[in-house]
Amino acid sequence: MNVLEHQAATVAAHRSNPFSLHGRVALVTGSRRGIGLAIAEALMLAGAHVVLHGRDDESLATAARKFTADGLAASHVAADVTDEAAMAAALEQIVVRHGQLDILVNNAGISSRSPVAHLGTDEWRRVLDVDLTACFCLAREAGKRMAAARWGRIINIASVAGLIAAPGRASYVAAKHGLIGLTRSLALELGPQGVTANAVAPGFVATELNADMRRDAALDQWVKSRNPIGRWGTPEEIAGAVVYLASPAASFVNGAVLVADGGMSAVV
């Protein structure tokens, strides 16, 4: 497709609905709950068929049935994101079942809270395996399919920890910095094949996993005082950023890091 043809296609998409994802198939890793689940639902509401992912087949199936009962397009696949062979098989299953894979959202992640002096090598490797290496493996395999189709969106859920550091989070900070670097490399190498790669960097977002942090009055107040908006973010606010990056509206956005942190990383 030459520049004029691409321009015509882009104008047509924008005129119909610049945020429509109708006809697209997306995989969102770690989408059983929290930010991942919100992203999956937002992509469905924009018209995409979303494949939910996690390790618990039963809970994923329940979530998919709930979405389909609401008239949305959902299915699921269960696999350990660090199991390279299992995830490659899952990607192949998606392509066989749906005929395509257009959008990959690398959301699955874990964290660790150990100062460097007490951070064991096994703990370090576990965080990097989930938060960086698994993202690389999935992007590599999905990217091949997207490049062949001459269209694709890879969206990595990074963190403000990929831009700045925090005490006791060395493995997580390193992984998220690496994920942003990976995103830019993917943008460079896959862009010529019609595939964009971008990252979203959330700040503090209220989920069930950090309920204990929010119950800590001092920590809760620190988070609220750390950004100009003065509150925790919501999973839906991160999901909106992902929909934008996946949509025709962001067709010229590539290699970007969309920071959604309430302004935390913008102030001293």
N, C-alpha and C positions, 0 to 999 in steps of 0.2 A: 504494500500500500504506500503510495507516494504521499507527499505532504498535503497536496490539495485534496486527495481522497480521504486522508485521515482528518483533515479539517472539516470536510463535509459530514463525515460520520460523527465527529465530535459535536458539531452544531446540531445535528439531528437528535443526538442523545440528550443534549442539554435542553432542547426545546420540548421534548417529551417529558422528561423528568431527570434532572441532573443527578439525583441521588437514587435512582432506581437500580435495583440489582436483579430484576426479573430475568430468569433464564440462567442465572449463575449458580454454581455449586461451590460451597465453602466448607472447609474443615477448620474447626476451632479446637485446638488442643486444650485440655484442662477445663472443659466447659460444663462440668457437672454442677458447679455452684459458683458463687461470687462473680468476679469480673468476667470470667469466661462465659458463664451462663447468660449474663447481661449482654455480652457481645453477640452471642449466638442468637438471642431473641431479637436484638436490633437488626441483625442481618436478615433474619426471616421477615421481619416487618417491612424491610426494604425490598422484599421479593425474592431473596435467595433461598435455595434449598441448603440447609445447614446440617452437616454431619457433626453430631456431638461426640466428644471424645473424653475418655477417662479410663480408669482401670476396673471400675465396678459395672459390669454389664447390666445387672438388674436395675440399678438406679438410673443408668443412662436410658435404658429402654422405657422406664417409667416417665422420665422427663420428655423423651421423644413422643410418647403417646399423648402426653398432656398438650404438647404444642400442636400435634396433628389434630387433636380434638378441637382446638381453637382455630382450625383452618389454616395453620401454618405448615410449611414444608420442612420436615425434620426426619432424620434417621440417626443412627449411632454406630460407633465402632469402639470396641474396648481393646486397649493395648497399653503396655508400659511404654511411656514416651522414650525411655532410655534403651529399649530393646530395638535395635536398629532393624533387625529382620522382621520383627512383628509389625513395626510401623511401615516398612516398605510394603509388606503384604496388605496392610490396611489401606494404603494409598492405591494399590492396584485394585483392591476390592471396590473402592469408591469409583474409580474410573470405569471398571467393568459394569458396575451397577448403574451409574448415572451418565456414563459416556464422556465425562470431563471432570476436571478439577480446576476451577478458576481462581479461587481465593484461599490462601493459607494464612491462618492467624496463629502464630506461635505464642500461645498464652501460658501454657503449663509452666509452673515454676515453683521453686522452694527457696527458703531462706535459711540463714544460720546466724547465730548471735554468739560469736566467740572472738575475743581479742586475739590479735595475731600471735602473741606469745603462747596462747593456749589452743590455737586452731590446729587440729590434727590434719594430717595429709588426707586421710580417708574422708573426713568431713569436707575438706576443700574440694576434693575430686567429685564428691556426690553433688555438691551445688553446681559445679561447672558442667557436670554430665547432664543435669536436667535443664539448667538455665541457658546453656550455650551450645554444648555439643549436640544435644538432641535437636535444637533449632537449626543448626547447620545441616545435619543429616536430612531433616525433613525438607528444608529449603532446597537442598541439592536435588533431591528426588522429585519434589513437586515442580521445581524450576525447569527440569528437563521436559516435563509434560506441558507446562505452560509455554515454554519456548517453542515447542513443536506446534502448538496451537496459535502462536503469535499473539497471545493475550494472557495476562495473569496479574495477580496482586499478591504480594507477600508482605504481611504486616506483622512485625515483631513487637511484642509487648515488653518494652524495656522498663525503665524506671528513672526517676530523678537520680537514683543511685548510679545510673550510667553516665551522669554528668558531674556529680559531686560525690564526696565520700561521707561516711558516717562511722563513728567509732563502733568497733565490735562487729563490723559487717564486711570484712575484707573479701571473703569469698563471693558474696552477693554483689558487692561493688565491682569486683573484677569481672564477674560473669556479665553484668549488665553493661559495663563499658565495652566488653568484647562483643556483646550482641549489637550494640550501635555500630561498632566497626564492621561487623559482619553485614549489617544492613546496607551500609554504604558500598561495600564490595559487591554485594548482590545487585545493587542498583547500577553499578558500573558495568558489570558483566552481562546482566540480563536485559538491561534497558534496550539494547539494539534489537532484541527479539520480541519487543512489545510487552515486556514484563516489568512492572515497577516494584520496588522494595522500599518500604518506609517503616519507621518505628514510632510507637506511642510511648511517652515517658510519663506514667502517672506519678503523682505525689502520694500523700496519705489518703487512702480510700477506705471507707468504712465497709467491712465485710464481716461475715460470721467468723472468719479466721482470726481477726484482730479484735474481737469483742473484749477480750481481757485487757488489751491496751487502752481501749476507750473507757473501760471501767476504772482505770487508774487515773484519778482526778488530776494529778500533777502532769502526767504524760499527755492526757487529753487537752489540758490547757496549753501545754507547750505546743502541741500540733496546731491548735487553733490560733495561737499567737504568732506562729511561724510564717503564715501566709496572709496576704492582704484581704482575702475573702473571709478569713476568720472561721473556717469550719473544715471538716473532713469532706473529701469528695465522695461521690456516689458511683457505683459500678456503671450506672446508666450514662453518666457523664463521660466515662472512658469509652463506652460502647459507641457513643455518637461520633467520637473522633475516628474510630475504626470504620464505621459506615462511610464517613466522608472519604477516607483514604482508599476504600474499596470501590468507590463510586466513579461514574464518568466525570463528576465535578473535579476530581483530583487527577485527571488523566495526565497532567503535565507536572505532577508532584512526584519526585523520585529522589531517593537518598535523603529524605528529610526526617527530622525528629520532631514530632508534634508533642510539646510538653503540656501536660494537663495536671498542674499541681497547685492551682489557685494563686500562682505567683511566687511560690516559696523560693524557687531557685533564681528568681529575678531580683531579690532583695538581700541586703546584708543582714 
